[in-house]
Amino acid sequence: MTPLSRDALARMVALHLPEEGFVNLGIGAPTHVADYLPAGSGVILHSENGILNVGPKPAAGEEDWDLINAGKMPISLRTGGSYFDSSLSFAMMRGGHLDVAVLGAFQVSKDGDLANWTTGDNGSPPGIGGAIDLAVGAKSIWVMMDHTTKDGRSRIVERCGYPLTARRVVTRIFTSLAIIDVTEGGLAVWALLDGLTIQALRDRTEAPLHVAGEVRTIKQDGSVA
């Protein structure tokens, strides 16, 4: 059983975004979601640095380094796209105008607590960025991340060990092994990677998991049956 690749995980998230929704993609792994939006979805992607209707990354050699996302990676702009300053961008983020924010995370707790800001421990400058504004402003917070750390520790935990970005804000978790909803009754497994059992997922997850209804199957390309 091979966990989903970064591209397959991005495709899985892209396939579940609400049609014609306004969606922010956080810095890092979430930016790859832009490359896999289904044609005709009507999703409008927002970038924190002041762009609406972000498109996929350009082909090699066609990058315009004046056109970048919040992670300073080159992007394209879809028809009807627009630019604006940070004050307007953050007003969109804080004002409840985004349907979904897709964020990376170091940890998510069983209650939906989010820990995703860099403390500087990995050598990068510390800073919470715009995640705190998204966490309290977007209508839904989705997290996409590897299910475990490189040394096998669960990223879905009973209680976050890292400083929190926000409490009880995450509604859905997309990992390299599963899709898990954060509900009032706890963490509910919605879909599971093909070839993985519920018990094997529980063995890789610190927080308790339960099954509510039929569990769907995640294929290696990120599609869900």
Order of alpha helices (4+ residues) and beta strands (2+ residues): alpha-beta-beta-beta-beta-alpha-beta-beta-beta-alpha-beta-beta-beta-beta-beta-alpha-beta
